[in-house]
Amino acid sequence: VQLQASGGGLVQPGGSLRLSCTASGSAFQINNMAWHRQTPGNQRDLVARITSEGVTNYADSVKGRFTISRDNAKNTVLLQMNSLKPEDTAVYYCEADYWAFPDGTTVAGRAWGQGTLVTVSS
């Protein structure tokens, strides 16, 4: 399973961006999907997660400003980011937990996207 993320860029404080991430491959089923972010010298932190049933949870720092959603038919997860702050500046990574079914077997895995840079600055 491969993940392709897009949507990062430069935005002014108070602005909005939408990140998108799509999974591709063969014979797989996506379970939980999530967005994480990382700044230089720091660990990668969870921003938001959504289950296959649509249950969501968010980091306290983004509650009320960010919304995670998914389109199961397209194996896509979105992150709508509103009221952006300079401290939201980071590389954002999408993540997906999945089942793969190669040759009649079932294998659990986790995939990461390549990261997309979000810069919030005036």
Salt bridges, closest charged atoms under 4 A:
ASP60 OD1 - LYS63 NZ 3.08
ASP88 OD1 - ARG37 NH1 2.94
ASP88 OD2 - ARG65 NH1 2.73
GLU95 OE1 - HIS36 NE2 2.75
GLU95 OE1 - ARG49 NH2 3.47
GLU95 OE2 - ARG110 NE 3.25
ASP97 OD1 - ARG110 NE 2.63
